[in-house]
């Protein structure tokens, strides 16, 4: 199994948007989120072949693929 690592910046989200996204990330990613930068961003993993669009990450977030 191959995993892809992503980092997402949550700093521009409202409290409701943040809660909704974190719920999806906890449910749909390989092992939930790992917090960075004073809880303004987090890292998560998805399996190769999974569609990142299924996570419905808001456009206000900066998403970066790390590996």
LUMLUMDREN-2810 file (N, C-alpha, C; in Angstrom, 1 decimal):
<atoms>
<atom><aa>X</aa><ch>A</ch><at>N</at><xx>0.8</xx><yy>-1.2</yy><zz>0.0</zz></atom>
<atom><aa>X</aa><ch>A</ch><at>CA</at><xx>0.0</xx><yy>0.0</yy><zz>0.0</zz></atom>
<atom><aa>X</aa><ch>A</ch><at>C</at><xx>0.9</xx><yy>1.2</yy><zz>0.0</zz></atom>
<atom><aa>X</aa><ch>A</ch><at>N</at><xx>0.6</xx><yy>2.2</yy><zz>-0.9</zz></atom>
<atom><aa>X</aa><ch>A</ch><at>CA</at><xx>1.3</xx><yy>3.4</yy><zz>-1.0</zz></atom>
<atom><aa>X</aa><ch>A</ch><at>C</at><xx>0.5</xx><yy>4.5</yy><zz>-0.4</zz></atom>
<atom><aa>X</aa><ch>A</ch><at>N</at><xx>1.1</xx><yy>5.4</yy><zz>0.4</zz></atom>
<atom><aa>X</aa><ch>A</ch><at>CA</at><xx>0.4</xx><yy>6.5</yy><zz>1.0</zz></atom>
<atom><aa>X</aa><ch>A</ch><at>C</at><xx>0.9</xx><yy>7.8</yy><zz>0.4</zz></atom>
<atom><aa>X</aa><ch>A</ch><at>N</at><xx>0.1</xx><yy>8.8</yy><zz>0.3</zz></atom>
<atom><aa>X</aa><ch>A</ch><at>CA</at><xx>0.5</xx><yy>10.2</yy><zz>-0.1</zz></atom>
<atom><aa>X</aa><ch>A</ch><at>C</at><xx>0.2</xx><yy>11.1</yy><zz>1.1</zz></atom>
<atom><aa>X</aa><ch>A</ch><at>N</at><xx>1.2</xx><yy>11.9</yy><zz>1.4</zz></atom>
<atom><aa>X</aa><ch>A</ch><at>CA</at><xx>1.2</xx><yy>12.8</yy><zz>2.5</zz></atom>
<atom><aa>X</aa><ch>A</ch><at>C</at><xx>0.8</xx><yy>14.2</yy><zz>2.1</zz></atom>
<atom><aa>X</aa><ch>A</ch><at>N</at><xx>-0.1</xx><yy>14.8</yy><zz>2.7</zz></atom>
<atom><aa>X</aa><ch>A</ch><at>CA</at><xx>-0.6</xx><yy>16.2</yy><zz>2.4</zz></atom>
<atom><aa>X</aa><ch>A</ch><at>C</at><xx>-0.5</xx><yy>17.1</yy><zz>3.7</zz></atom>
<atom><aa>X</aa><ch>A</ch><at>N</at><xx>-0.4</xx><yy>18.4</yy><zz>3.4</zz></atom>
<atom><aa>X</aa><ch>A</ch><at>CA</at><xx>-0.5</xx><yy>19.4</yy><zz>4.5</zz></atom>
<atom><aa>X</aa><ch>A</ch><at>C</at><xx>-1.5</xx><yy>20.3</yy><zz>4.1</zz></atom>
<atom><aa>X</aa><ch>A</ch><at>N</at><xx>-2.4</xx><yy>20.7</yy><zz>5.0</zz></atom>
<atom><aa>X</aa><ch>A</ch><at>CA</at><xx>-3.5</xx><yy>21.7</yy><zz>4.7</zz></atom>
<atom><aa>X</aa><ch>A</ch><at>C</at><xx>-3.5</xx><yy>22.8</yy><zz>5.7</zz></atom>
<atom><aa>X</aa><ch>A</ch><at>N</at><xx>-3.5</xx><yy>24.0</yy><zz>5.2</zz></atom>
<atom><aa>X</aa><ch>A</ch><at>CA</at><xx>-3.6</xx><yy>25.2</yy><zz>6.1</zz></atom>
<atom><aa>X</aa><ch>A</ch><at>C</at><xx>-5.0</xx><yy>25.5</yy><zz>6.4</zz></atom>
<atom><aa>X</aa><ch>A</ch><at>N</at><xx>-5.4</xx><yy>25.5</yy><zz>7.7</zz></atom>
<atom><aa>X</aa><ch>A</ch><at>CA</at><xx>-6.8</xx><yy>25.8</yy><zz>8.1</zz></atom>
<atom><aa>X</aa><ch>A</ch><at>C</at><xx>-7.0</xx><yy>27.2</yy><zz>8.6</zz></atom>
<atom><aa>X</aa><ch>A</ch><at>N</at><xx>-6.0</xx><yy>28.0</yy><zz>8.5</zz></atom>
<atom><aa>X</aa><ch>A</ch><at>CA</at><xx>-6.1</xx><yy>29.3</yy><zz>9.2</zz></atom>
<atom><aa>X</aa><ch>A</ch><at>C</at><xx>-7.1</xx><yy>30.3</yy><zz>8.7</zz></atom>
<atom><aa>X</aa><ch>A</ch><at>N</at><xx>-7.6</xx><yy>30.2</yy><zz>7.5</zz></atom>
<atom><aa>X</aa><ch>A</ch><at>CA</at><xx>-8.6</xx><yy>31.1</yy><zz>6.9</zz></atom>
<atom><aa>X</aa><ch>A</ch><at>C</at><xx>-10.0</xx><yy>30.6</yy><zz>7.0</zz></atom>
<atom><aa>X</aa><ch>A</ch><at>N</at><xx>-10.2</xx><yy>29.4</yy><zz>7.6</zz></atom>
<atom><aa>X</aa><ch>A</ch><at>CA</at><xx>-11.5</xx><yy>28.8</yy><zz>7.7</zz></atom>
<atom><aa>X</aa><ch>A</ch><at>C</at><xx>-12.3</xx><yy>29.4</yy><zz>8.9</zz></atom>
<atom><aa>X</aa><ch>A</ch><at>N</at><xx>-13.6</xx><yy>29.5</yy><zz>8.8</zz></atom>
<atom><aa>X</aa><ch>A</ch><at>CA</at><xx>-14.5</xx><yy>29.8</yy><zz>9.9</zz></atom>
<atom><aa>X</aa><ch>A</ch><at>C</at><xx>-14.5</xx><yy>28.6</yy><zz>10.9</zz></atom>
<atom><aa>X</aa><ch>A</ch><at>N</at><xx>-15.0</xx><yy>28.8</yy><zz>12.1</zz></atom>
<atom><aa>X</aa><ch>A</ch><at>CA</at><xx>-15.0</xx><yy>27.7</yy><zz>13.0</zz></atom>
<atom><aa>X</aa><ch>A</ch><at>C</at><xx>-15.9</xx><yy>26.5</yy><zz>12.5</zz></atom>
<atom><aa>X</aa><ch>A</ch><at>N</at><xx>-17.0</xx><yy>26.8</yy><zz>11.9</zz></atom>
<atom><aa>X</aa><ch>A</ch><at>CA</at><xx>-17.9</xx><yy>25.8</yy><zz>11.4</zz></atom>
<atom><aa>X</aa><ch>A</ch><at>C</at><xx>-17.2</xx><yy>25.0</yy><zz>10.2</zz></atom>
<atom><aa>X</aa><ch>A</ch><at>N</at><xx>-16.6</xx><yy>25.8</yy><zz>9.3</zz></atom>
<atom><aa>X</aa><ch>A</ch><at>CA</at><xx>-15.9</xx><yy>25.1</yy><zz>8.2</zz></atom>
<atom><aa>X</aa><ch>A</ch><at>C</at><xx>-14.7</xx><yy>24.2</yy><zz>8.7</zz></atom>
<atom><aa>X</aa><ch>A</ch><at>N</at><xx>-14.0</xx><yy>24.7</yy><zz>9.6</zz></atom>
<atom><aa>X</aa><ch>A</ch><at>CA</at><xx>-12.9</xx><yy>24.0</yy><zz>10.2</zz></atom>
<atom><aa>X</aa><ch>A</ch><at>C</at><xx>-13.4</xx><yy>22.7</yy><zz>10.9</zz></atom>
<atom><aa>X</aa><ch>A</ch><at>N</at><xx>-14.4</xx><yy>22.8</yy><zz>11.6</zz></atom>
<atom><aa>X</aa><ch>A</ch><at>CA</at><xx>-15.0</xx><yy>21.6</yy><zz>12.3</zz></atom>
<atom><aa>X</aa><ch>A</ch><at>C</at><xx>-15.5</xx><yy>20.5</yy><zz>11.3</zz></atom>
<atom><aa>X</aa><ch>A</ch><at>N</at><xx>-16.1</xx><yy>21.0</yy><zz>10.2</zz></atom>
<atom><aa>X</aa><ch>A</ch><at>CA</at><xx>-16.6</xx><yy>20.1</yy><zz>9.2</zz></atom>
<atom><aa>X</aa><ch>A</ch><at>C</at><xx>-15.5</xx><yy>19.4</yy><zz>8.5</zz></atom>
<atom><aa>X</aa><ch>A</ch><at>N</at><xx>-14.5</xx><yy>20.2</yy><zz>8.1</zz></atom>
<atom><aa>X</aa><ch>A</ch><at>CA</at><xx>-13.3</xx><yy>19.6</yy><zz>7.4</zz></atom>
<atom><aa>X</aa><ch>A</ch><at>C</at><xx>-12.6</xx><yy>18.6</yy><zz>8.3</zz></atom>
<atom><aa>X</aa><ch>A</ch><at>N</at><xx>-12.4</xx><yy>19.0</yy><zz>9.5</zz></atom>
<atom><aa>X</aa><ch>A</ch><at>CA</at><xx>-11.6</xx><yy>18.1</yy><zz>10.4</zz></atom>
<atom><aa>X</aa><ch>A</ch><at>C</at><xx>-12.4</xx><yy>16.8</yy><zz>10.6</zz></atom>
<atom><aa>X</aa><ch>A</ch><at>N</at><xx>-13.7</xx><yy>16.8</yy><zz>10.7</zz></atom>
<atom><aa>X</aa><ch>A</ch><at>CA</at><xx>-14.5</xx><yy>15.6</yy><zz>10.8</zz></atom>
<atom><aa>X</aa><ch>A</ch><at>C</at><xx>-14.3</xx><yy>14.7</yy><zz>9.6</zz></atom>
<atom><aa>X</aa><ch>A</ch><at>N</at><xx>-14.3</xx><yy>15.3</yy><zz>8.4</zz></atom>
<atom><aa>X</aa><ch>A</ch><at>CA</at><xx>-14.1</xx><yy>14.5</yy><zz>7.2</zz></atom>
<atom><aa>X</aa><ch>A</ch><at>C</at><xx>-12.7</xx><yy>13.9</yy><zz>7.1</zz></atom>
<atom><aa>X</aa><ch>A</ch><at>N</at><xx>-11.7</xx><yy>14.7</yy><zz>7.5</zz></atom>
<atom><aa>X</aa><ch>A</ch><at>CA</at><xx>-10.3</xx><yy>14.2</yy><zz>7.5</zz></atom>
<atom><aa>X</aa><ch>A</ch><at>C</at><xx>-10.1</xx><yy>13.1</yy><zz>8.5</zz></atom>
<atom><aa>X</aa><ch>A</ch><at>N</at><xx>-10.7</xx><yy>13.2</yy><zz>9.7</zz></atom>
<atom><aa>X</aa><ch>A</ch><at>CA</at><xx>-10.6</xx><yy>12.1</yy><zz>10.7</zz></atom>
<atom><aa>X</aa><ch>A</ch><at>C</at><xx>-11.3</xx><yy>10.9</yy><zz>10.2</zz></atom>
<atom><aa>X</aa><ch>A</ch><at>N</at><xx>-12.3</xx><yy>11.0</yy><zz>9.5</zz></atom>
<atom><aa>X</aa><ch>A</ch><at>CA</at><xx>-13.1</xx><yy>9.8</yy><zz>9.0</zz></atom>
<atom><aa>X</aa><ch>A</ch><at>C</at><xx>-12.5</xx><yy>9.2</yy><zz>7.8</zz></atom>
<atom><aa>X</aa><ch>A</ch><at>N</at><xx>-12.0</xx><yy>10.0</yy><zz>6.8</zz></atom>
<atom><aa>X</aa><ch>A</ch><at>CA</at><xx>-11.7</xx><yy>9.5</yy><zz>5.5</zz></atom>
<atom><aa>X</aa><ch>A</ch><at>C</at><xx>-10.2</xx><yy>9.3</yy><zz>5.2</zz></atom>
<atom><aa>X</aa><ch>A</ch><at>N</at><xx>-9.4</xx><yy>9.8</yy><zz>6.1</zz></atom>
<atom><aa>X</aa><ch>A</ch><at>CA</at><xx>-7.9</xx><yy>9.7</yy><zz>5.8</zz></atom>
<atom><aa>X</aa><ch>A</ch><at>C</at><xx>-7.4</xx><yy>8.4</yy><zz>6.5</zz></atom>
<atom><aa>X</aa><ch>A</ch><at>N</at><xx>-6.2</xx><yy>8.1</yy><zz>6.1</zz></atom>
<atom><aa>X</aa><ch>A</ch><at>CA</at><xx>-5.6</xx><yy>6.8</yy><zz>6.6</zz></atom>
<atom><aa>X</aa><ch>A</ch><at>C</at><xx>-5.5</xx><yy>6.8</yy><zz>8.1</zz></atom>
<atom><aa>X</aa><ch>A</ch><at>N</at><xx>-5.0</xx><yy>7.8</yy><zz>8.7</zz></atom>
<atom><aa>X</aa><ch>A</ch><at>CA</at><xx>-4.8</xx><yy>7.8</yy><zz>10.2</zz></atom>
<atom><aa>X</aa><ch>A</ch><at>C</at><xx>-5.1</xx><yy>9.1</yy><zz>10.9</zz></atom>
<atom><aa>X</aa><ch>A</ch><at>N</at><xx>-6.1</xx><yy>9.8</yy><zz>10.3</zz></atom>
<atom><aa>X</aa><ch>A</ch><at>CA</at><xx>-6.5</xx><yy>11.1</yy><zz>10.9</zz></atom>
<atom><aa>X</aa><ch>A</ch><at>C</at><xx>-5.5</xx><yy>12.2</yy><zz>10.7</zz></atom>
<atom><aa>X</aa><ch>A</ch><at>N</at><xx>-5.6</xx><yy>13.2</yy><zz>11.5</zz></atom>
<atom><aa>X</aa><ch>A</ch><at>CA</at><xx>-4.7</xx><yy>14.4</yy><zz>11.3</zz></atom>
<atom><aa>X</aa><ch>A</ch><at>C</at><xx>-3.6</xx><yy>14.5</yy><zz>12.3</zz></atom>
<atom><aa>X</aa><ch>A</ch><at>N</at><xx>-2.5</xx><yy>15.1</yy><zz>11.9</zz></atom>
<atom><aa>X</aa><ch>A</ch><at>CA</at><xx>-1.4</xx><yy>15.3</yy><zz>12.8</zz></atom>
<atom><aa>X</aa><ch>A</ch><at>C</at><xx>-1.1</xx><yy>16.8</yy><zz>12.8</zz></atom>
<atom><aa>X</aa><ch>A</ch><at>N</at><xx>-1.3</xx><yy>17.5</yy><zz>13.9</zz></atom>
<atom><aa>X</aa><ch>A</ch><at>CA</at><xx>-1.3</xx><yy>19.0</yy><zz>14.0</zz></atom>
<atom><aa>X</aa><ch>A</ch><at>C</at><xx>0.1</xx><yy>19.5</yy><zz>13.8</zz></atom>
<atom><aa>X</aa><ch>A</ch><at>N</at><xx>0.2</xx><yy>20.7</yy><zz>13.2</zz></atom>
<atom><aa>X</aa><ch>A</ch><at>CA</at><xx>1.4</xx><yy>21.5</yy><zz>13.0</zz></atom>
<atom><aa>X</aa><ch>A</ch><at>C</at><xx>1.1</xx><yy>23.0</yy><zz>13.3</zz></atom>
<atom><aa>X</aa><ch>A</ch><at>N</at><xx>2.1</xx><yy>23.8</yy><zz>13.5</zz></atom>
<atom><aa>X</aa><ch>A</ch><at>CA</at><xx>2.0</xx><yy>25.3</yy><zz>13.6</zz></atom>
<atom><aa>X</aa><ch>A</ch><at>C</at><xx>0.9</xx><yy>25.8</yy><zz>14.4</zz></atom>
<atom><aa>X</aa><ch>A</ch><at>N</at><xx>0.9</xx><yy>25.5</yy><zz>15.7</zz></atom>
<atom><aa>X</aa><ch>A</ch><at>CA</at><xx>-0.1</xx><yy>26.0</yy><zz>16.7</zz></atom>
<atom><aa>X</aa><ch>A</ch><at>C</at><xx>-1.5</xx><yy>25.7</yy><zz>16.2</zz></atom>
<atom><aa>X</aa><ch>A</ch><at>N</at><xx>-1.7</xx><yy>24.5</yy><zz>15.7</zz></atom>
<atom><aa>X</aa><ch>A</ch><at>CA</at><xx>-3.1</xx><yy>24.1</yy><zz>15.3</zz></atom>
<atom><aa>X</aa><ch>A</ch><at>C</at><xx>-3.7</xx><yy>24.9</yy><zz>14.1</zz></atom>
<atom><aa>X</aa><ch>A</ch><at>N</at><xx>-2.8</xx><yy>25.5</yy><zz>13.3</zz></atom>
<atom><aa>X</aa><ch>A</ch><at>CA</at><xx>-3.3</xx><yy>26.3</yy><zz>12.1</zz></atom>
<atom><aa>X</aa><ch>A</ch><at>C</at><xx>-3.2</xx><yy>25.4</yy><zz>10.9</zz></atom>
<atom><aa>X</aa><ch>A</ch><at>N</at><xx>-2.4</xx><yy>24.3</yy><zz>10.9</zz></atom>
<atom><aa>X</aa><ch>A</ch><at>CA</at><xx>-2.3</xx><yy>23.4</yy><zz>9.8</zz></atom>
<atom><aa>X</aa><ch>A</ch><at>C</at><xx>-2.2</xx><yy>22.0</yy><zz>10.3</zz></atom>
<atom><aa>X</aa><ch>A</ch><at>N</at><xx>-2.4</xx><yy>21.0</yy><zz>9.4</zz></atom>
<atom><aa>X</aa><ch>A</ch><at>CA</at><xx>-2.3</xx><yy>19.6</yy><zz>9.8</zz></atom>
<atom><aa>X</aa><ch>A</ch><at>C</at><xx>-1.8</xx><yy>18.8</yy><zz>8.6</zz></atom>
<atom><aa>X</aa><ch>A</ch><at>N</at><xx>-1.2</xx><yy>17.7</yy><zz>8.9</zz></atom>
<atom><aa>X</aa><ch>A</ch><at>CA</at><xx>-0.8</xx><yy>16.7</yy><zz>7.9</zz></atom>
<atom><aa>X</aa><ch>A</ch><at>C</at><xx>-1.6</xx><yy>15.5</yy><zz>8.0</zz></atom>
<atom><aa>X</aa><ch>A</ch><at>N</at><xx>-1.9</xx><yy>14.9</yy><zz>6.8</zz></atom>
<atom><aa>X</aa><ch>A</ch><at>CA</at><xx>-2.7</xx><yy>13.7</yy><zz>6.8</zz></atom>
<atom><aa>X</aa><ch>A</ch><at>C</at><xx>-2.2</xx><yy>12.8</yy><zz>5.6</zz></atom>
<atom><aa>X</aa><ch>A</ch><at>N</at><xx>-2.6</xx><yy>11.6</yy><zz>5.6</zz></atom>
<atom><aa>X</aa><ch>A</ch><at>CA</at><xx>-2.2</xx><yy>10.6</yy><zz>4.6</zz></atom>
<atom><aa>X</aa><ch>A</ch><at>C</at><xx>-3.5</xx><yy>10.0</yy><zz>3.9</zz></atom>
<atom><aa>X</aa><ch>A</ch><at>N</at><xx>-3.4</xx><yy>9.8</yy><zz>2.6</zz></atom>
<atom><aa>X</aa><ch>A</ch><at>CA</at><xx>-4.4</xx><yy>9.1</yy><zz>1.9</zz></atom>
<atom><aa>X</aa><ch>A</ch><at>C</at><xx>-3.8</xx><yy>8.0</yy><zz>1.1</zz></atom>
<atom><aa>X</aa><ch>A</ch><at>N</at><xx>-4.5</xx><yy>7.0</yy><zz>0.8</zz></atom>
<atom><aa>X</aa><ch>A</ch><at>CA</at><xx>-4.0</xx><yy>5.8</yy><zz>0.1</zz></atom>
<atom><aa>X</aa><ch>A</ch><at>C</at><xx>-3.9</xx><yy>6.2</yy><zz>-1.4</zz></atom>
<atom><aa>X</aa><ch>A</ch><at>N</at><xx>-2.8</xx><yy>5.7</yy><zz>-2.1</zz></atom>
<atom><aa>X</aa><ch>A</ch><at>CA</at><xx>-2.7</xx><yy>5.8</yy><zz>-3.5</zz></atom>
<atom><aa>X</aa><ch>A</ch><at>C</at><xx>-4.0</xx><yy>5.3</yy><zz>-4.2</zz></atom>
<atom><aa>X</aa><ch>A</ch><at>N</at><xx>-4.5</xx><yy>6.1</yy><zz>-5.1</zz></atom>
<atom><aa>X</aa><ch>A</ch><at>CA</at><xx>-5.7</xx><yy>5.7</yy><zz>-5.7</zz></atom>
<atom><aa>X</aa><ch>A</ch><at>C</at><xx>-7.0</xx><yy>6.4</yy><zz>-5.2</zz></atom>
<atom><aa>X</aa><ch>A</ch><at>N</at><xx>-6.9</xx><yy>6.9</yy><zz>-3.9</zz></atom>
<atom><aa>X</aa><ch>A</ch><at>CA</at><xx>-8.0</xx><yy>7.6</yy><zz>-3.3</zz></atom>
<atom><aa>X</aa><ch>A</ch><at>C</at><xx>-8.1</xx><yy>9.0</yy><zz>-4.0</zz></atom>
<atom><aa>X</aa><ch>A</ch><at>N</at><xx>-9.3</xx><yy>9.5</yy><zz>-4.2</zz></atom>
<atom><aa>X</aa><ch>A</ch><at>CA</at><xx>-9.4</xx><yy>10.8</yy><zz>-4.8</zz></atom>
<atom><aa>X</aa><ch>A</ch><at>C</at><xx>-9.5</xx><yy>11.9</yy><zz>-3.7</zz></atom>
<atom><aa>X</aa><ch>A</ch><at>N</at><xx>-8.5</xx><yy>12.8</yy><zz>-3.8</zz></atom>
<atom><aa>X</aa><ch>A</ch><at>CA</at><xx>-8.4</xx><yy>13.9</yy><zz>-2.8</zz></atom>
<atom><aa>X</aa><ch>A</ch><at>C</at><xx>-9.7</xx><yy>14.7</yy><zz>-2.8</zz></atom>
<atom><aa>X</aa><ch>A</ch><at>N</at><xx>-10.4</xx><yy>14.8</yy><zz>-4.0</zz></atom>
<atom><aa>X</aa><ch>A</ch><at>CA</at><xx>-11.6</xx><yy>15.6</yy><zz>-4.1</zz></atom>
<atom><aa>X</aa><ch>A</ch><at>C</at><xx>-12.7</xx><yy>15.1</yy><zz>-3.2</zz></atom>
<atom><aa>X</aa><ch>A</ch><at>N</at><xx>-12.7</xx><yy>13.8</yy><zz>-2.8</zz></atom>
<atom><aa>X</aa><ch>A</ch><at>CA</at><xx>-13.7</xx><yy>13.3</yy><zz>-1.9</zz></atom>
<atom><aa>X</aa><ch>A</ch><at>C</at><xx>-13.6</xx><yy>13.9</yy><zz>-0.5</zz></atom>
<atom><aa>X</aa><ch>A</ch><at>N</at><xx>-12.5</xx><yy>14.5</yy><zz>-0.1</zz></atom>
<atom><aa>X</aa><ch>A</ch><at>CA</at><xx>-12.4</xx><yy>15.2</yy><zz>1.2</zz></atom>
<atom><aa>X</aa><ch>A</ch><at>C</at><xx>-13.0</xx><yy>16.6</yy><zz>1.2</zz></atom>
<atom><aa>X</aa><ch>A</ch><at>N</at><xx>-13.4</xx><yy>17.1</yy><zz>0.0</zz></atom>
<atom><aa>X</aa><ch>A</ch><at>CA</at><xx>-14.1</xx><yy>18.4</yy><zz>-0.1</zz></atom>
<atom><aa>X</aa><ch>A</ch><at>C</at><xx>-13.4</xx><yy>19.5</yy><zz>0.7</zz></atom>
<atom><aa>X</aa><ch>A</ch><at>N</at><xx>-12.1</xx><yy>19.6</yy><zz>0.4</zz></atom>
<atom><aa>X</aa><ch>A</ch><at>CA</at><xx>-11.3</xx><yy>20.7</yy><zz>1.1</zz></atom>
<atom><aa>X</aa><ch>A</ch><at>C</at><xx>-11.7</xx><yy>22.0</yy><zz>0.5</zz></atom>
<atom><aa>X</aa><ch>A</ch><at>N</at><xx>-12.1</xx><yy>23.0</yy><zz>1.4</zz></atom>
<atom><aa>X</aa><ch>A</ch><at>CA</at><xx>-12.5</xx><yy>24.3</yy><zz>0.9</zz></atom>
<atom><aa>X</aa><ch>A</ch><at>C</at><xx>-11.4</xx><yy>25.0</yy><zz>0.1</zz></atom>
<atom><aa>X</aa><ch>A</ch><at>N</at><xx>-11.8</xx><yy>25.8</yy><zz>-0.8</zz></atom>
<atom><aa>X</aa><ch>A</ch><at>CA</at><xx>-10.8</xx><yy>26.6</yy><zz>-1.6</zz></atom>
<atom><aa>X</aa><ch>A</ch><at>C</at><xx>-10.0</xx><yy>27.5</yy><zz>-0.8</zz></atom>
<atom><aa>X</aa><ch>A</ch><at>N</at><xx>-10.5</xx><yy>28.0</yy><zz>0.3</zz></atom>
<atom><aa>X</aa><ch>A</ch><at>CA</at><xx>-9.7</xx><yy>28.9</yy><zz>1.2</zz></atom>
<atom><aa>X</aa><ch>A</ch><at>C</at><xx>-8.5</xx><yy>28.2</yy><zz>1.8</zz></atom>
<atom><aa>X</aa><ch>A</ch><at>N</at><xx>-8.4</xx><yy>26.9</yy><zz>1.8</zz></atom>
<atom><aa>X</aa><ch>A</ch><at>CA</at><xx>-7.3</xx><yy>26.1</yy><zz>2.4</zz></atom>
<atom><aa>X</aa><ch>A</ch><at>C</at><xx>-6.2</xx><yy>26.0</yy><zz>1.4</zz></atom>
<atom><aa>X</aa><ch>A</ch><at>N</at><xx>-5.0</xx><yy>26.1</yy><zz>1.9</zz></atom>
<atom><aa>X</aa><ch>A</ch><at>CA</at><xx>-3.8</xx><yy>25.8</yy><zz>1.0</zz></atom>
<atom><aa>X</aa><ch>A</ch><at>C</at><xx>-3.4</xx><yy>24.4</yy><zz>1.2</zz></atom>
<atom><aa>X</aa><ch>A</ch><at>N</at><xx>-3.6</xx><yy>23.6</yy><zz>0.2</zz></atom>
<atom><aa>X</aa><ch>A</ch><at>CA</at><xx>-3.3</xx><yy>22.2</yy><zz>0.2</zz></atom>
<atom><aa>X</aa><ch>A</ch><at>C</at><xx>-2.0</xx><yy>21.9</yy><zz>-0.5</zz></atom>
<atom><aa>X</aa><ch>A</ch><at>N</at><xx>-1.1</xx><yy>21.2</yy><zz>0.1</zz></atom>
<atom><aa>X</aa><ch>A</ch><at>CA</at><xx>0.2</xx><yy>20.9</yy><zz>-0.4</zz></atom>
<atom><aa>X</aa><ch>A</ch><at>C</at><xx>0.5</xx><yy>19.4</yy><zz>-0.3</zz></atom>
<atom><aa>X</aa><ch>A</ch><at>N</at><xx>0.8</xx><yy>18.7</yy><zz>-1.4</zz></atom>
<atom><aa>X</aa><ch>A</ch><at>CA</at><xx>1.2</xx><yy>17.3</yy><zz>-1.4</zz></atom>
<atom><aa>X</aa><ch>A</ch><at>C</at><xx>2.7</xx><yy>17.3</yy><zz>-1.0</zz></atom>
<atom><aa>X</aa><ch>A</ch><at>N</at><xx>3.0</xx><yy>16.6</yy><zz>0.1</zz></atom>
<atom><aa>X</aa><ch>A</ch><at>CA</at><xx>4.4</xx><yy>16.5</yy><zz>0.6</zz></atom>
<atom><aa>X</aa><ch>A</ch><at>C</at><xx>5.1</xx><yy>15.2</yy><zz>0.0</zz></atom>
<atom><aa>X</aa><ch>A</ch><at>N</at><xx>4.4</xx><yy>14.1</yy><zz>-0.2</zz></atom>
<atom><aa>X</aa><ch>A</ch><at>CA</at><xx>5.0</xx><yy>12.9</yy><zz>-0.8</zz></atom>
<atom><aa>X</aa><ch>A</ch><at>C</at><xx>4.0</xx><yy>12.1</yy><zz>-1.5</zz></atom>
</atoms>
